[in-house]
Amino acid sequence: MAYEGYMLILFGVVIVIQQGIIYLMYVRIRQLLGELGTIHGRMRMTDTELENLITRVEEFKRGKL
């Protein structure tokens, strides 16, 4: 009977450790999603800005700049 008691305690500790790891992963995922939102905000371009960039790159490739 004592062997089963030790196994029960061991598995209980393992479950608690796993829950801690899952919580840490959850927190890290939330941090990464927040960073993704800020990066997305910096990368927004309008259609006219994109068209201007394309034309400037094409002019640079042709050597007209």
C-alpha positions in Angstrom: 0.0 0.0 0.0 2.9 2.4 0.7 4.2 2.0 -2.8 0.9 3.2 -4.3 0.9 6.2 -2.0 4.4 7.2 -3.1 3.3 6.8 -6.8 0.2 9.0 -6.1 2.3 11.7 -4.6 4.9 11.5 -7.4 2.2 11.8 -10.1 0.5 14.6 -8.2 3.8 16.5 -8.2 4.3 15.8 -11.9 0.9 17.2 -12.7 1.5 20.4 -10.7 4.8 20.9 -12.6 3.1 20.3 -15.9 0.5 22.9 -15.0 3.2 25.4 -14.2 4.9 24.8 -17.6 1.6 25.2 -19.4 1.0 28.5 -17.6 4.4 29.8 -18.6 3.8 28.8 -22.2 0.4 30.7 -22.1 2.1 33.8 -20.8 4.8 33.7 -23.4 2.2 33.2 -26.2 0.4 36.3 -25.0 3.6 38.3 -25.0 4.4 37.2 -28.6 0.9 38.0 -29.7 1.3 41.5 -28.3 4.6 42.0 -30.0 3.0 40.8 -33.3 0.4 43.5 -32.9 3.0 46.2 -32.5 5.0 44.9 -35.5 1.8 44.8 -37.6 1.1 48.4 -36.7 4.6 49.4 -37.9 4.3 47.6 -41.2 1.0 49.1 -42.4 1.4 50.7 -45.8 -1.2 52.4 -47.9 -1.8 51.6 -51.5 -0.2 54.8 -52.7 2.9 54.3 -50.6 3.3 50.8 -52.0 2.8 52.0 -55.6 5.4 54.8 -55.0 7.9 52.3 -53.6 7.3 49.9 -56.6 7.9 52.7 -59.1 11.0 53.9 -57.3 12.5 50.4 -57.3 11.7 50.0 -61.0 13.3 53.3 -61.8 16.4 52.4 -59.7 16.7 49.1 -61.6 16.5 51.0 -64.9 19.2 53.4 -63.7 17.0 56.6 -64.1 17.3 57.7 -60.5 
